[in-house]
Amino acid sequence: MSPVDASMNATEKQRSIDQACQGANVAVLIPCYNEELTVGKVVDDFAASLPLAKIYVYDNNSSDRTAEIAREHGAIVVHEPRQGKGNVVRQMFREIDAEYYLMVDGDDTYPADAGPDLIRPLAENRADMTVGDRLSNGSYGKENDRAFHGFGNNLVRWLIKVIYGYSFDDVMTGYRAFNRVFVKTFPVLSSGFQIETELSIHAIDKNWRIADVPIEYRDRPEGSESKLSTFGDGARVLMAIASLFKDYKPMAFFGWLALLFVILGLIAGIPVIAEFTVTHLVERFPTALLAVALILCGALALTVGLVLDTVAKNNRKQWELMVYRTYDTDRI
């Protein structure tokens, strides 16, 4: 390639990046449930920040004027009857075709002017998913006054770091961007607010490139209420982490379970063995049976882990081939 051709290619690439940061081939995804107080402003702000983007509002059985207001402000409005944010995201990812996807809540807590910053790493091919980080600059702690939300976010971040070895700056944020291949190969399993955790764990497990982008968070305006249940949805998030750990890393999950059973079996069995070496009698027969049962459970858990680990590796191979096919389809 001549220097002139290389220069022209670089210019074309930069032009493509700049257009993407203005919203070219970008779909703004706004899942909404009873957000009539804020959805109009959110649509307007993103239309100004990404003037070339298509803005989609998926109304999830709102009982107020959310859908009507979003339509009045120029958004493409779609109704999703299955309740829950995960169900909405699943349908968005299935139906919408774009090169880049920017997902944001409709509660006006995330700044639209950060949209180009989340799109740029994708357009520059430096990331497959970008994450709007509310925590690093302290804005979330200042603005959010809901008890235990910060603790829950930190707990989930810690668990993901322990299990997967990756430390997110902000794992529960609803402000993210993705490229097309990420979206079209992501199997949504969650039905509710666990979707952010699922997106994060999927990105780590499948070795996607992740970029954290600091943003300024602002709390909901007066009169607007969060749909997130701190304890109910928090428990579901923790259950989702455990379920995905079992599915993605079955050998580790069942290996730890096997170790726990063996330790409990040894705690129950060692005194029985010690007594037998002295008296040559098994006087605590129920305890001996319990110890044997626990050791057998440990062996069974280890066997299950080995079998499911083989299944998980085969599933990963099939998923990798699906990713290759999706890349090839996009090049046609």
Disulfide bonds with the S-S distance in Angstrom:
none
